[in-house]
Amino acid sequence: MSRVPFIFIIAGLLIFMVSCQSGSKAVNAFEQNEKLGRGVNILGYDPIWESFEKARFKEHHFKLIHEAGFNTVRINLHPFRYMNPTTSELREDWWKVLDWAVENALANDLMVILDMHEYYAMADDPVGRKDMWLAFWKQVAEHFQNSSENVLFELLNEPNGKLTSELWNEFLSEGLAIVRESNPRRTVILGPAQYNQINQLDSLILPEKDRNIIVTIHYYSPMDFTHQGASWAGRADLRDVHWLGTDEEKQAILDDFAKAQNWSKKHNRPLFLGEFGVYDKADMESRTKYLSFVTSTVENLGWSWAYWQFDSDFILYDIDNERWVEPVLKALMTKNPEVN
């Protein structure tokens, strides 16, 4: 038997002890949620996924987002079209884009949420696409298992349609188990069915022993205001709907958020407002009043949030002219003095 120098034995023991201590340290979901702070949704509909040469979103935008005061980017992923139909293996060029985005976000001190955004496909045929969805998370979880704890997994955006509350509770349990095989300490984001609506929180069933979960909700109420002019929301011809900031309008939001806050306290789960916003067809004064009230109220409640979205529609940053939509940015980032 060969002899190992005593100093190497000691060094090995020290490394082992440190790694054990690091591995046993619990990740606190409430602390993670506080770190998420203010976020913005990015890359969902950018042609970068087809080709880097076609990308609208560039590397310098990560720095701009951080400098503007944001803490987090929620990366919207539509992976099914980039998966082998037989093996469900994700394409190398897709991984290249995702790795680029995650690395640049982390390098600019931004938290990262990997948001599985195939909600239409999953709503249409949840049972038929379940295996592909689970295969996606197995690959992503293993790929990022050694990444910073500042990378979070959101298992599915806005489950809806045929993916009912009952079925979603079954799916999320299986998806979470897949993630936990390789990422026992990864913070995971989950939300209720029917588009992550607040009034569906009571239908959400989470594993009681897994406390490293942040619960997400989305909020676009009143829809006739936030989605006026939006053809995909059945409101293409709707115009001139204003949000004036009346006591009644504010109270409607406060009542909705109170329901979510009560649920959060009852179940001891942190809340993340993963999407909210106002479509560009609304007048700017109404948009800014609404956004200012929502973000200030949410922050008072101790939630994190992510605005929908950086580019495309509901626009926050004008990429074509390389400038922020200043009224929207100011409304998001400035404390509303009317909110106590």
DRENMARKE-47177 format. One record per residue (C-alpha): residue in three letters; x, y, z. Coordinates in steps of 0.05 Angstrom, whole numbers, plus 5000, padded with zeros to 4 digits. Layout:
BEGIN
- rest,east,north,up
- ala,X,Y,Z
...
REM end
This chain:
BEGIN
- rest,east,north,up
- met,5000,5000,5000
- ser,5028,5068,4981
- arg,5036,5121,5034
- val,5000,5188,5027
- pro,5035,5248,5059
- phe,5000,5269,5122
- ile,4990,5342,5098
- phe,4949,5317,5038
- ile,4905,5276,5084
- ile,4891,5337,5127
- ala,4878,5380,5066
- gly,4830,5329,5039
- leu,4792,5325,5105
- leu,4786,5401,5107
- ile,4759,5405,5037
- phe,4710,5350,5053
- met,4686,5385,5116
- val,4677,5451,5080
- ser,4638,5418,5023
- cys,4594,5383,5073
- gln,4579,5447,5111
- ser,4565,5483,5045
- gly,4520,5427,5021
- ser,4481,5424,5086
- lys,4467,5498,5089
- ala,4393,5509,5077
- val,4372,5558,5023
- asn,4318,5604,5051
- ala,4262,5617,5001
- phe,4243,5682,5035
- glu,4314,5707,5030
- gln,4317,5685,4957
- asn,4252,5722,4944
- glu,4280,5785,4975
- lys,4341,5780,4930
- leu,4295,5774,4869
- gly,4269,5843,4885
- arg,4253,5879,4820
- gly,4255,5840,4756
- val,4238,5841,4682
- asn,4218,5787,4633
- ile,4266,5778,4574
- leu,4281,5739,4511
- gly,4215,5703,4503
- tyr,4201,5724,4432
- asp,4271,5746,4410
- pro,4297,5716,4345
- ile,4362,5701,4383
- trp,4336,5631,4394
- glu,4340,5619,4319
- ser,4405,5655,4308
- phe,4453,5699,4347
- glu,4460,5742,4284
- lys,4385,5758,4287
- ala,4385,5776,4361
- arg,4351,5840,4384
- phe,4373,5831,4456
- lys,4449,5842,4461
- glu,4501,5830,4515
- his,4502,5904,4537
- his,4428,5901,4554
- phe,4443,5859,4616
- lys,4487,5916,4642
- leu,4433,5967,4626
- ile,4381,5927,4664
- his,4425,5923,4725
- glu,4444,5996,4722
- ala,4370,6016,4718
- gly,4359,5983,4786
- phe,4333,5914,4768
- asn,4355,5854,4808
- thr,4328,5797,4765
- val,4315,5773,4695
- arg,4261,5721,4682
- ile,4282,5685,4618
- asn,4221,5660,4581
- leu,4236,5593,4548
- his,4198,5559,4491
- pro,4239,5496,4485
- phe,4193,5445,4452
- arg,4210,5466,4381
- tyr,4284,5456,4397
- met,4275,5385,4425
- asn,4286,5322,4385
- pro,4215,5293,4373
- thr,4240,5223,4386
- thr,4290,5230,4443
- ser,4268,5298,4471
- glu,4341,5319,4472
- leu,4351,5394,4469
- arg,4391,5422,4411
- glu,4462,5447,4421
- asp,4448,5515,4391
- trp,4391,5524,4441
- trp,4438,5509,4499
- lys,4488,5558,4471
- val,4438,5615,4475
- leu,4414,5596,4544
- asp,4484,5590,4572
- trp,4502,5657,4542
- ala,4441,5689,4575
- val,4452,5658,4643
- glu,4527,5674,4644
- asn,4517,5746,4624
- ala,4460,5757,4673
- leu,4501,5729,4731
- ala,4562,5769,4709
- asn,4519,5832,4716
- asp,4495,5814,4786
- leu,4426,5794,4763
- met,4386,5737,4792
- val,4361,5689,4738
- ile,4294,5654,4733
- leu,4290,5599,4680
- asp,4216,5602,4663
- met,4187,5543,4624
- his,4139,5583,4581
- glu,4105,5529,4539
- tyr,4038,5542,4572
- tyr,3996,5540,4509
- ala,4025,5473,4488
- met,4016,5444,4557
- ala,3945,5471,4563
- asp,3926,5440,4496
- asp,3952,5370,4509
- pro,3981,5363,4579
- val,3980,5287,4582
- gly,4010,5279,4512
- arg,4066,5329,4527
- lys,4080,5310,4598
- asp,4139,5266,4582
- met,4171,5320,4540
- trp,4160,5371,4596
- leu,4193,5324,4647
- ala,4250,5309,4599
- phe,4262,5384,4592
- trp,4268,5393,4666
- lys,4313,5332,4675
- gln,4361,5360,4624
- val,4359,5432,4649
- ala,4365,5411,4722
- glu,4426,5367,4708
- his,4457,5421,4664
- phe,4453,5474,4719
- gln,4461,5430,4780
- asn,4527,5463,4799
- ser,4506,5534,4782
- ser,4499,5591,4830
- glu,4439,5590,4877
- asn,4420,5655,4842
- val,4392,5612,4785
- leu,4320,5592,4800
- phe,4275,5543,4763
- glu,4202,5561,4747
- leu,4169,5495,4726
- leu,4114,5523,4683
- asn,4085,5591,4666
- glu,4010,5599,4673
- pro,3983,5527,4672
- asn,3912,5530,4643
- gly,3862,5497,4597
- lys,3863,5421,4599
- leu,3919,5427,4651
- thr,3868,5435,4707
- ser,3884,5450,4780
- glu,3879,5376,4798
- leu,3923,5354,4741
- trp,3973,5410,4752
- asn,3982,5389,4825
- glu,4001,5319,4800
- phe,4048,5347,4747
- leu,4083,5396,4793
- ser,4096,5340,4843
- glu,4130,5298,4790
- gly,4167,5357,4760
- leu,4193,5378,4827
- ala,4217,5307,4842
- ile,4256,5307,4777
- val,4290,5373,4795
- arg,4305,5351,4866
- glu,4343,5289,4841
- ser,4400,5334,4817
- asn,4383,5400,4852
- pro,4363,5386,4924
- arg,4379,5458,4944
- arg,4354,5495,4883
- thr,4299,5547,4894
- val,4239,5529,4852
- ile,4181,5574,4831
- leu,4111,5546,4826
- gly,4043,5578,4817
- pro,3969,5560,4814
- ala,3930,5538,4753
- gln,3885,5582,4710
- tyr,3941,5629,4690
- asn,3972,5636,4759
- gln,3911,5674,4783
- ile,3906,5697,4855
- asn,3837,5666,4864
- gln,3867,5598,4848
- leu,3919,5598,4904
- asp,3875,5555,4949
- ser,3875,5500,4896
- leu,3952,5497,4896
- ile,3980,5437,4933
- leu,4054,5439,4950
- pro,4096,5388,4987
- glu,4096,5411,5059
- lys,4167,5390,5074
- asp,4197,5426,5014
- arg,4204,5497,5038
- asn,4252,5521,4984
- ile,4194,5542,4940
- ile,4171,5612,4919
- val,4099,5618,4896
- thr,4084,5660,4835
- ile,4021,5697,4816
- his,4006,5740,4755
- tyr,3963,5802,4754
- tyr,3932,5839,4696
- ser,3867,5863,4727
- pro,3826,5897,4701
- met,3837,5861,4635
- asp,3796,5911,4594
- phe,3847,5964,4615
- thr,3913,5925,4613
- his,3897,5887,4549
- gln,3858,5938,4508
- gly,3875,5932,4435
- ala,3905,5862,4444
- ser,3878,5815,4391
- trp,3903,5752,4426
- ala,3861,5772,4487
- gly,3798,5784,4447
- arg,3802,5859,4456
- ala,3829,5882,4389
- asp,3775,5936,4381
- leu,3775,5960,4453
- arg,3804,6030,4461
- asp,3806,6089,4508
- val,3799,6050,4573
- his,3832,6091,4627
- trp,3858,6077,4697
- leu,3851,6141,4736
- gly,3875,6118,4804
- thr,3808,6129,4837
- asp,3796,6101,4907
- glu,3751,6047,4877
- glu,3804,6026,4827
- lys,3859,6023,4879
- gln,3815,5985,4928
- ala,3802,5931,4876
- ile,3876,5918,4871
- leu,3887,5922,4946
- asp,3831,5871,4957
- asp,3861,5823,4907
- phe,3930,5829,4936
- ala,3903,5821,5007
- lys,3876,5753,4987
- ala,3944,5732,4963
- gln,3979,5760,5024
- asn,3932,5723,5071
- trp,3946,5658,5033
- ser,4021,5672,5038
- lys,4018,5682,5113
- lys,3974,5621,5124
- his,4020,5575,5086
- asn,4086,5610,5102
- arg,4105,5616,5029
- pro,4138,5677,4996
- leu,4103,5709,4936
- phe,4131,5732,4870
- leu,4089,5773,4822
- gly,4120,5742,4760
- glu,4080,5781,4709
- phe,4041,5846,4706
- gly,4038,5903,4657
- val,3996,5946,4611
- tyr,3993,5937,4536
- asp,4021,5994,4494
- lys,3952,6014,4467
- ala,3932,6045,4533
- asp,3948,6119,4544
- met,4014,6131,4579
- glu,3986,6170,4638
- ser,3940,6112,4656
- arg,3996,6061,4646
- thr,4044,6097,4692
- lys,3992,6109,4747
- tyr,3973,6036,4747
- leu,4044,6009,4745
- ser,4067,6056,4800
- phe,4011,6035,4846
- val,4021,5961,4833
- thr,4096,5960,4844
- ser,4094,6004,4906
- thr,4038,5962,4937
- val,4074,5897,4921
- glu,4139,5921,4952
- asn,4102,5943,5015
- leu,4076,5872,5021
- gly,4146,5844,5016
- trp,4136,5809,4949
- ser,4185,5808,4891
- trp,4162,5825,4820
- ala,4180,5820,4746
- tyr,4150,5867,4694
- trp,4123,5840,4629
- gln,4166,5854,4588
- phe,4232,5885,4564
- asp,4220,5882,4489
- ser,4165,5864,4440
- asp,4099,5889,4469
- phe,4082,5920,4537
- ile,4149,5952,4520
- leu,4198,5977,4573
- tyr,4259,5986,4529
- asp,4259,6012,4458
- ile,4313,5968,4427
- asp,4306,5999,4358
- asn,4327,6067,4386
- glu,4367,6040,4445
- arg,4331,6077,4499
- trp,4286,6064,4558
- val,4212,6082,4554
- glu,4226,6131,4610
- pro,4155,6141,4637
- val,4146,6066,4645
- leu,4215,6056,4676
- lys,4203,6114,4725
- ala,4134,6087,4745
- leu,4165,6019,4760
- met,4225,6042,4799
- thr,4200,6103,4837
- lys,4163,6095,4903
- asn,4091,6120,4898
- pro,4081,6169,4957
- glu,4006,6152,4958
- val,4022,6080,4979
- asn,4036,6073,5053
REM end
